[in-house]
Amino acid sequence: MSTARVQHSLTRILIYGLLILMTMFFLMPIYVLVVTGFKSFAEVDLQRLWALPSGIYFDNFIAAFDKLAPNLWNSLRLVIPSSIISSMIGSINGYVFSKYRFRYSNVIFTLILFGMFIPYQSILIPLVQFMEWLGLRGSITGLLLVHVIYGIPITTLIFRNYYEGIPTEVLEAGRIDGADMFGLYRFIVFPLSIPGFVVVLIWQFTQAYNDFLFAVVLTRNTTWPITVALNNLAGSQIVQWNVQMAGALLAALPTLLIYILLGKFFLRGLMAGALKG
């Protein structure tokens, strides 16, 4: 075996070894989460943090689900409509900004993108006051509205870049056939948007589902999403870490299932140019 081939093999072994070590380091908290979730309360101890459970206790998951089920429903009522609405608005915005040039269009597009760089903390006080004025503070509807508005900049950017790849000749052919602006979108652009919608919907679902800051400020105990309820799952005197870990696993399941079931479509959407530009 030549020296170059030996060096190539050693390099590959070193790279794969580093990747395995980094993966194990990344998965350590998940390992602790899983094993603690299946332990009995008597086994939860810092001295036995890494030890496997003596048995599998599903009582932890049942107790966590009983407490979190209403809040999981609140989260689904929030993330599904907000993801769909912000994706549709972003799609229409991206179509207009990519295929139509009008006065100050670049300025308006830049101002929309500026919304991505506004820190959440800087607008909390005026946001709370505005929601109080609308009468929406404490409701799922108010939180839904916030996620729709905050999702518009990134969805607009993604769809604008995606629609830049659609040949203008295709739209010109549609105009010759008599389609107007909305007809072109409905019959030509929208059917070609599936990869872009997959990327945007998964992104928006994850962002809204994992939100804590807006949720804890704008909702009350009956409308808490699951992230806030999980934070308040601990008891006032004794913290049942096994139940909390089980609850964390249950809370993570929706986003985990989304990426498991739709992950390949997410990658296809990225490769199709949804984030290109």
Protein Blocks (a to p, Z undefined) as FASTA:
>chain_A
ZZklmmmmmmmmmmmmmmmmmmmmmmmmmmmmmmmmmpcfklgcfklmmpccfbdcfklm
mmmmmmmmmmmmmmmmmmmmmmmmmmmmmmmmmmmmmmpccehklmmmmmmmmmmmmcfk
lmmmmmmmmmmmnopgoiaklmmmmmmmmmmmmmmmmmmmmmmmpcfklmmmmmmnopaf
klmmmmmmmmmmmmmmmmmmmmmmmmmmmpmklmmmmpcfklocfklmmmmmpcfkbccf
klmmmmmmmmmmmmmmmmmmmmmmmmmmmmnopmgZZ
